[in-house]
Amino acid sequence: MADPSTYRPAPGAIPTSPGVYKFRDAHGRVIYVGKAKNLRQRLTSYFQDLAGLHPRTATMVTTAASVEWTVVGTEVEALQLEYSWIKEFDPRFNVKYRDDKSYPELAVTLNEEFPRVQVMRGAHKKGVRYFGPYGHAWAIRETVDLLLRVFPVRTCSNGVFKRAQQVGRPCLLGYIGKCAAPCVGKVTADEHRELAEDFCDFMAGRTGNYLRRLETEMQEAAEEMEYEKAARLRDDIGALTRAMEKNAIVFTDATDADLLAVAEDELEAAVQIFHVRGGRVRGQRGWVTDKVEDVDTAGLVEHALQQLYGGAGESVPREVLVPALPEPVAPIRDWLSSLRGSQVDLRIPQRGDKKDLMATVQRNAQQALALHKTKRASDLTTRSRALQEIADALELDSVPLRIECFDISHLQGEDVVASMVVFEDGLARKSEYRRFQIKGFAGQDDVRSMHEVIGRRFRRYLQEREQTGEWAVPEADDAEDAAQTEDAAQTEDGPRTEDGRPRRFAYPPQLLVVDGGQPQVAAAKRALDELGIDDVALCGLAKRLEEVWLPGEDDPVVLPRASEGLYLLQRVRDEAHRFAITYQRAKRSKRLTAGELDSVPGLGETRRRALLKHFGSLKRLRAATVDELCAVPGIGRRTAETVAAALSSRTPAAPAVNTATGEIIEDGADEVAEPVAATPAAAPAAPQNAPTQETP
């Protein structure tokens, strides 16, 4: 580990001009490339006290052995040189996006004498017109098959084309009218190129004029009683229309834009890009990257823009919509404008259809990140390596084949719940999941809640052991503790034995994980000690820096950021968080929607749910007439009259007020409580800028 002071440049040696700098290690390899508007100001920030640097930045400067820089004229030049050096040196501490798949594109080889339509992957070539990328190659072939009826451009390989020229006979597509057969001279090279250019214009979104021209020709042919020609033109119009329908219309105008969204956690980030051309989504692509440098969302966006448009051939649209603007934004905007040759609008969508589509792109990015993190869980070798890495890092006697993780969730101290998820052999065992309501006390105290939940879970474990005579259960210290144990038997979910006891609490974990740092770990350890359990390993995973905390230790265990063991612990923790949030939301929704309808005689759960779903809230339900109530499926007139009479006889409660924002919360919020299954679906994404906060 090098001391940054040994290679720090002399005071005043660093210029104040814009430029690009490189950090090299002791072997002369470039490990980091960066740009700066003011080189002196930026480089000086690396040579401060290591305690004040981000952990990743501190690792970089202690790995480096020298630094050098190159002065340029403008920030745009610095941006271009930075990207070139990142591509050339592949520095280990720079963010480098990698495609999560190889995306096929529709290519038209306009650089050939007889242009060809084909599916291509990889780097773009000069003189080739590209459309896409597409999610699947078969989607390209289906589109091309429809368009060849109207634009019979050649699709054969060069070998097939030369063979047809030699024998003087076209291939099958030439006989059925899906190729103009330039190989045998049915059309000239100029006529075939005109067909290829018309094909490109249609794929680029200029469809209106061409369809109107075909419709005019069809009407003229019908008026001249050339019915076969009119029918052929009608079929051509239908084929083009079906090809257009394969691309989703998102904007009514001819919008050309790229929408970019980022989903990230402490260690990784996923980028999704939607290409909109002519108001239609023409393609989609995605990247994933390790966050090896200290970078925020705006920095990830800047790197993604460099990756997207800095390579060969990717055209820059009129609009580029992003979730966060790089700082400063002017050099990026000027660089994109220079690539396009005209002004590019780089901005964050604020309202309307573009903001709605950006939300869709964001959901795709989140899904891509989740999929990337769980891909390795399907591999037995990877799971085994992850478990072994956890055992080595925590100094366990054996690999933890059964891992249990606990998380606390509440909404400003209301509806406090906890979750227990189980992973066996590195895979989720959803039938073993459990949920808890915190009833030992009221209010918000995550540490005390964790102590209660761990105590209740392992008290059930000891009771199961007592049934077999293996272990006696410690007596409750006082009446409150005894009542708490009784509550636990009533609140855990899952199948039960004939005497009402929850099943499967008899299996102890080899590793107990809590979501949190030192306080939560200490609370869990205290609960285990109170029950006399000393054969269960315990750790906590703190989300801020993904540190692993052990009981009684002042310093955390830091697993390598690319460690399979860390990925597995993250996945267990995230699953516990999801399960807790799902339960907490269900309880909150049930509390908000329950009350007045629950006491209506003869109205069961199914019809209560149907009423709330139909009217949306209790406020609208109170205002409904008997006839409107009868319109709900399953509600007869007698039931409707009973509901109307019950609601009209009660005075509506005073509206609730969110004390944090002053917002009035109408009773019977639009969300309707769904039944909670033993294995719940994934929790819906929390709305951004919500007035309240759910605390895990």
Protein Blocks (a to p, Z undefined) as FASTA:
>chain_A
ZZfklmgccehkaccbdcddddddfkopafbdcddfblmlmmmmmmmcfklpcfklmmmm
mmpmbdcddddfblklmmmmmmmmmmmnopakbccdddfbdcddddddfkbmbdcdddde
djddehiacedddfbfklmmmmmmmmmmmmccdfbdfklmmmmmmnopacfklmnopagh
lmnopacfklmmmmmmmmmmmmnopamlmmmmmmmmmmmmmmnopaklmmmmmmmmmmmm
mmmmmpccfbfblcddddddddddfkbccddddddeehiafbdcddddddfbccdfklmm
mmmmmmmmmmghiacdfbdcdfbdcddfklmmmmmmmmnopacdddddfbhjllmmmmmm
mmmmmmmmmmmmmmmmmpmklmmmmmmmmmmmnopabdcfbacddddddeehiaiacddd
ddeehiacfklpccdddfkbgcjdfklmmmmmmmmmmmmmmmmmmmnopaccdddfblml
mmmmmmmmmmpgcjddfkopaehklpccfbdcdeddfklmmmmmmmmmmnopakbccddd
dfklopacdehiabdcdddfklmklmmmmmmmmmmmmmmmmmmmmmmmmmmmgcjlmmpg
hiafklmmmmmmmnopaklmmmpcfklmmmpghiafklmmmmmmmmmmpccddddddfkn
opacdehiabdcddddfbdcddddddehiabdcdZZ
